[in-house]
Amino acid sequence: MSDLLQIDGSTGQGGGQVLRTSLSLSALTGRPFRLENIRAGRSQPGLRPQHLLAVRATAALCSAELVGDALNSTTLEFRPRHPARAGRYQFDVNEHTPHSSAGAVTLVWQTLIWPLLFADAPSQLVLRGGTHVPFSPSFDYVNNVTVPTYRQLGLLLEVSLNEWGWMARGGGEMTADITPIRHILPADWTTPPAPASLQGEAVATNLPVHIPQRMANRAANLLREAGIPTPVRPVRARSTAEGATILLWTDHAGFGSLGEKGLPAQTVAERAVDEAVAFFRSGAAVDAHLADQLLIPLSLATGTSRFTTPEITLHTRTNAELLRLWLRVEIRFEGQVVMVEGRK
């Protein structure tokens, strides 16, 4: 396929999702694209280290010809030479910047899995950078929410955390194993999860033991008051840097918060609990962040899918618009319900 798809990166929320979805689908379909106004809606437009890593890593899978693959570039041309090839790949965010970076490796993982899932042999990814950083799914979320949900669609994925990578230092590492599939199953998720299914874990690295304990205690107390009694396990782990996080999760939903310098441990816990309580009160089955992550696999699935989510975010609407362009699938939003007509 040689027809160049022209894409405006300022579409919708104007962030990195336009780039990542386009990279995934270009490597999967073989169709080249030209993306302009990259991340036009951000305070620092253009390719940042994690975006440049996603570009070059995806290019490595399919030997793509690149134009504009440089830090801060606002235009990119991407032309795959062949279908994505299976293999063992290692990518590091810091290879693409002169400074240490905590660019999110989970977002790079999300970019690469789609072409590799349809390759001709298993693959392994070793990704270095930020594993727990703001404005991206944490490794814990991917491991406890995204991957289990994808497995219900028939995807064969495994992930493991080798090293914690916090903002702003990075230096974390995750490994991902991908086994090829032939079909993706449709989904019908409209029944909300039971509050009793909620689980929780509060983690701190290189910090006193009372930090994760305080997060866990505060979260458990607030959840009990909200009528959602949940055991929250405190964990103290080793790393090369200090950091703290909490994740509460259930089927198809997760609610996390990251520690910040000067932010009380109790406040970190309160943020996650507020999200969890709001979700259960909404009566939805899929959290708003996962809703966006489901659009690619459900667009590639055979059959019609539907699920409910508390809100249709601009991020989700932007991804839907892109998928309509790339795959000509039908995606509809009706109140809290998302309907996806997969590829025939």
C-alpha positions as CSV (number, residue, x, y, z in Angstrom):
1,M,0.0,0.0,0.0
2,S,1.6,3.3,-1.1
3,D,-1.0,6.0,-0.7
4,L,0.3,8.5,1.9
5,L,-2.2,9.3,4.6
6,Q,-2.2,13.0,5.6
7,I,-2.9,13.6,9.3
8,D,-3.2,16.8,11.3
9,G,-1.6,16.3,14.7
10,S,-3.7,19.2,16.2
11,T,-6.8,17.0,15.8
12,G,-8.9,16.7,19.0
13,Q,-6.7,16.8,22.1
14,G,-3.6,17.4,20.0
15,G,-1.3,15.2,22.0
16,G,0.9,12.2,21.5
17,Q,-1.9,9.7,21.0
18,V,-2.4,10.9,17.4
19,L,1.2,9.9,16.8
20,R,1.2,6.6,18.6
21,T,-2.0,5.3,17.0
22,S,-0.7,6.3,13.6
23,L,2.6,4.5,14.2
24,S,0.8,1.3,15.3
25,L,-1.6,1.2,12.4
26,S,1.0,2.2,9.8
27,A,3.2,-0.7,10.9
28,L,0.2,-3.0,11.0
29,T,-1.4,-2.1,7.7
30,G,1.7,-1.0,5.7
31,R,0.2,2.3,4.8
32,P,2.6,5.3,5.1
33,F,1.6,8.6,6.6
34,R,2.6,12.2,7.0
35,L,1.8,13.8,10.4
36,E,1.9,17.6,10.8
37,N,1.4,19.8,13.8
38,I,2.7,17.1,16.1
39,R,1.5,17.6,19.7
40,A,0.3,21.1,18.7
41,G,-1.9,21.2,21.8
42,R,1.0,20.8,24.3
43,S,3.1,23.5,26.0
44,Q,6.2,21.9,24.3
45,P,5.0,20.9,20.8
46,G,6.8,18.4,18.7
47,L,8.5,15.1,19.4
48,R,9.7,14.7,23.0
49,P,12.1,11.8,24.0
50,Q,9.4,9.2,24.5
51,H,7.7,10.1,21.2
52,L,10.9,9.9,19.3
53,L,11.6,6.5,20.9
54,A,8.1,5.3,19.8
55,V,8.9,6.5,16.2
56,R,12.3,4.9,15.9
57,A,11.2,1.7,17.7
58,T,8.2,1.2,15.5
59,A,10.4,2.0,12.5
60,A,12.8,-0.8,13.6
61,L,10.0,-3.3,13.4
62,C,9.2,-2.6,9.8
63,S,12.4,-0.9,8.5
64,A,10.4,2.3,7.9
65,E,11.8,5.2,6.0
66,L,11.7,8.3,8.3
67,V,11.7,12.0,7.6
68,G,11.5,14.4,10.5
69,D,12.5,12.0,13.3
70,A,14.2,14.5,15.6
71,L,13.6,16.0,19.0
72,N,11.0,18.8,18.8
73,S,10.1,18.1,15.2
74,T,6.5,19.0,14.4
75,T,6.3,17.0,11.2
76,L,7.0,13.3,10.5
77,E,6.8,11.0,7.5
78,F,6.7,7.3,8.2
79,R,6.9,4.7,5.3
80,P,7.1,1.0,6.3
81,R,9.1,-1.2,4.0
82,H,7.7,-4.5,5.1
83,P,5.4,-6.0,7.7
84,A,6.5,-5.9,11.4
85,R,9.1,-8.6,12.0
86,A,9.1,-10.6,15.2
87,G,12.2,-10.6,17.4
88,R,13.8,-9.5,20.6
89,Y,14.1,-5.7,20.8
90,Q,15.6,-3.4,23.3
91,F,14.8,0.4,23.4
92,D,15.9,3.1,25.8
93,V,14.3,6.6,26.0
94,N,17.7,8.1,26.8
95,E,19.2,7.0,23.5
96,H,17.2,9.8,21.9
97,T,18.1,12.7,24.2
98,P,21.3,14.1,25.7
99,H,19.7,14.3,29.1
100,S,18.2,11.8,31.5
101,S,14.5,11.3,30.7
102,A,11.5,9.6,32.4
103,G,9.6,9.2,29.2
104,A,6.8,6.7,29.7
105,V,7.8,3.2,28.4
106,T,4.2,2.0,28.9
107,L,3.1,4.3,26.1
108,V,5.8,2.9,23.9
109,W,4.7,-0.6,24.8
110,Q,1.1,0.3,23.7
111,T,2.5,1.5,20.4
112,L,4.5,-1.6,19.5
113,I,2.2,-4.4,20.6
114,W,-0.4,-4.1,17.8
115,P,1.9,-4.8,14.8
116,L,3.8,-7.5,16.8
117,L,0.6,-9.3,17.8
118,F,0.1,-10.1,14.1
119,A,3.7,-10.9,13.3
120,D,4.8,-14.5,12.4
121,A,6.5,-15.4,15.6
122,P,6.7,-14.4,19.3
123,S,8.6,-11.2,20.3
124,Q,10.1,-9.7,23.4
125,L,10.5,-6.0,24.2
126,V,12.8,-4.6,26.8
127,L,12.0,-1.0,27.4
128,R,13.9,1.5,29.5
129,G,12.7,4.8,30.8
130,G,9.9,5.9,33.0
131,T,7.6,3.2,34.4
132,H,5.7,5.3,36.9
133,V,5.4,8.9,35.6
134,P,2.5,11.4,35.4
135,F,0.1,11.6,32.4
136,S,0.6,8.0,31.4
137,P,-0.5,4.6,32.6
138,S,1.8,3.3,35.3
139,F,3.4,-0.2,35.0
140,D,1.1,-1.3,37.8
141,Y,-2.0,-0.2,35.9
142,V,-0.8,-2.0,32.7
143,N,0.0,-5.1,34.7
144,N,-3.2,-5.2,36.8
145,V,-5.8,-3.6,34.5
146,T,-4.7,-3.3,30.8
147,V,-3.1,-6.7,30.3
148,P,-5.8,-8.8,32.1
149,T,-8.5,-6.9,30.0
150,Y,-6.6,-7.5,26.8
151,R,-6.3,-11.2,27.6
152,Q,-10.1,-11.4,27.8
153,L,-10.0,-10.3,24.1
154,G,-7.7,-13.2,23.2
155,L,-4.4,-11.2,23.3
156,L,-1.4,-13.2,24.5
157,L,0.7,-10.7,26.5
158,E,2.9,-10.8,29.5
159,V,4.7,-7.9,31.2
160,S,7.2,-7.8,34.1
161,L,8.9,-4.9,36.0
162,N,12.7,-5.1,36.2
163,E,13.4,-1.7,37.7
164,W,11.3,1.2,38.9
165,G,11.6,4.4,36.9
166,W,10.2,7.6,38.5
167,M,9.9,11.2,37.3
168,A,12.2,12.9,36.5
169,R,15.2,10.5,36.5
170,G,13.7,7.5,34.7
171,G,16.0,4.6,34.5
172,G,13.2,2.0,34.9
173,E,12.8,-1.1,32.8
174,M,10.0,-3.4,31.8
175,T,10.0,-6.5,29.8
176,A,7.0,-7.5,27.5
177,D,6.4,-10.8,25.8
178,I,4.0,-10.9,22.8
179,T,2.7,-14.1,21.2
180,P,1.1,-13.7,17.8
181,I,-2.7,-14.1,17.4
182,R,-5.0,-14.5,14.4
183,H,-8.2,-12.9,15.8
184,I,-9.3,-10.5,18.5
185,L,-12.5,-11.2,20.2
186,P,-15.3,-8.6,20.6
187,A,-16.4,-7.5,24.0
188,D,-19.6,-6.8,25.8
189,W,-18.9,-5.1,29.1
190,T,-21.8,-3.2,30.4
191,T,-22.2,-4.7,33.9
192,P,-20.3,-2.7,36.5
193,P,-17.8,-4.7,38.7
194,A,-18.8,-5.5,42.2
195,P,-17.2,-3.2,44.8
196,A,-16.1,-6.2,46.7
197,S,-13.7,-7.1,43.8
198,L,-11.6,-4.0,44.4
199,Q,-8.0,-4.6,45.4
200,G,-5.2,-2.2,46.4
201,E,-1.5,-1.8,46.8
202,A,0.6,1.1,48.1
203,V,4.3,1.1,47.2
204,A,7.3,3.2,48.1
205,T,10.9,2.7,47.0
206,N,13.9,4.0,49.0
207,L,11.6,5.7,51.5
208,P,10.8,4.9,55.1
209,V,8.4,2.0,55.7
210,H,5.8,4.2,57.2
211,I,5.2,5.9,53.8
212,P,3.4,3.0,52.1
213,Q,1.8,2.0,55.4
214,R,0.2,5.5,55.7
215,M,-1.0,5.4,52.1
216,A,-2.5,2.0,52.6
217,N,-4.2,2.9,55.9
218,R,-5.7,6.1,54.6
219,A,-7.0,4.4,51.5
220,A,-8.5,1.5,53.4
221,N,-10.2,3.8,55.9
222,L,-11.7,6.0,53.3
223,L,-12.9,3.1,51.3
224,R,-14.5,1.6,54.4
225,E,-16.3,4.9,55.0
226,A,-17.6,4.8,51.4
227,G,-19.0,1.3,51.9
228,I,-16.3,-0.3,49.8
229,P,-14.2,-2.2,52.4
230,T,-10.9,-3.1,50.6
231,P,-7.6,-4.5,51.9
232,V,-4.8,-2.3,50.7
233,R,-1.3,-3.9,50.9
234,P,1.7,-1.7,51.8
235,V,4.9,-2.6,50.0
236,R,8.4,-1.2,50.4
237,A,10.5,-2.0,47.4
238,R,14.2,-1.3,46.4
239,S,15.1,1.0,43.5
240,T,17.8,3.4,42.4
241,A,15.6,6.3,43.3
242,E,12.8,7.5,45.7
243,G,9.2,7.2,44.7
244,A,5.7,6.3,45.9
245,T,2.5,5.2,44.3
246,I,-0.8,3.6,45.0
247,L,-3.2,1.7,42.7
248,L,-6.7,0.4,43.4
249,W,-8.1,-1.9,40.7
250,T,-10.9,-4.2,39.7
251,D,-12.0,-5.7,36.5
252,H,-11.6,-3.2,33.6
253,A,-10.8,-0.3,35.9
254,G,-7.9,1.1,37.9
255,F,-7.3,4.2,40.0
256,G,-3.8,5.4,40.7
257,S,-1.9,8.2,42.2
258,L,1.8,9.1,42.3
259,G,3.7,10.7,45.1
260,E,5.3,14.1,44.7
261,K,7.9,15.9,46.7
262,G,6.2,17.7,49.6
263,L,2.9,15.9,49.0
264,P,1.6,14.0,52.1
265,A,1.2,10.3,51.7
266,Q,-2.4,10.5,52.9
267,T,-3.2,12.9,50.0
268,V,-1.7,10.5,47.5
269,A,-4.1,7.8,48.8
270,E,-7.1,10.2,48.8
271,R,-6.7,11.0,45.1
272,A,-6.9,7.3,44.2
273,V,-9.8,6.7,46.5
274,D,-11.8,9.7,45.1
275,E,-11.4,8.2,41.6
276,A,-12.5,4.7,42.7
277,V,-15.6,5.9,44.6
278,A,-16.6,8.1,41.6
279,F,-16.3,5.2,39.3
280,F,-18.4,2.8,41.3
281,R,-21.1,5.5,41.7
282,S,-21.2,6.0,37.9
283,G,-22.4,2.5,37.3
284,A,-20.0,2.0,34.4
285,A,-18.0,-1.1,33.6
286,V,-14.8,0.3,32.1
287,D,-12.8,3.3,33.5
288,A,-12.3,6.3,31.3
289,H,-8.6,5.7,30.7
290,L,-9.1,2.1,29.7
291,A,-11.9,3.1,27.3
292,D,-9.3,4.8,25.1
293,Q,-7.0,1.9,25.3
294,L,-9.7,-0.5,24.1
295,L,-10.5,1.3,20.8
296,I,-7.6,-0.1,18.8
297,P,-8.2,-3.8,19.7
298,L,-11.9,-3.6,19.4
299,S,-11.6,-1.9,16.0
300,L,-9.4,-4.8,14.9
301,A,-11.8,-7.4,16.5
302,T,-14.2,-9.5,14.4
303,G,-17.7,-8.5,15.5
304,T,-19.4,-5.7,17.4
305,S,-18.3,-4.6,20.8
306,R,-19.9,-2.4,23.4
307,F,-19.0,-1.2,26.9
308,T,-19.9,1.5,29.3
309,T,-17.6,4.2,30.8
310,P,-18.1,7.1,33.1
311,E,-17.3,9.7,30.5
312,I,-16.2,9.9,26.9
313,T,-13.0,11.9,27.2
314,L,-11.5,14.1,24.5
315,H,-8.7,11.6,24.3
316,T,-11.1,8.8,23.5
317,R,-12.9,10.9,20.9
318,T,-9.6,11.8,19.2
319,N,-8.6,8.2,19.0
320,A,-12.0,7.2,17.6
321,E,-11.6,9.8,14.9
322,L,-8.2,8.5,13.9
323,L,-9.4,4.9,13.8
324,R,-12.2,5.9,11.5
325,L,-9.6,7.4,9.2
326,W,-7.2,4.5,9.3
327,L,-9.5,1.5,9.4
328,R,-12.9,2.9,8.3
329,V,-14.5,1.3,11.3
330,E,-17.7,2.6,12.9
331,I,-17.4,3.9,16.5
332,R,-20.4,5.4,18.2
333,F,-20.9,7.2,21.5
334,E,-24.4,7.1,23.1
335,G,-24.3,8.5,26.6
336,Q,-22.0,6.3,28.6
337,V,-22.1,3.5,26.0
338,V,-19.3,3.0,23.4
339,M,-20.1,0.9,20.4
340,V,-17.4,-0.4,18.1
341,E,-18.1,-2.2,14.8
342,G,-14.9,-4.2,14.2
343,R,-13.4,-5.1,10.9
344,K,-15.4,-7.4,8.8
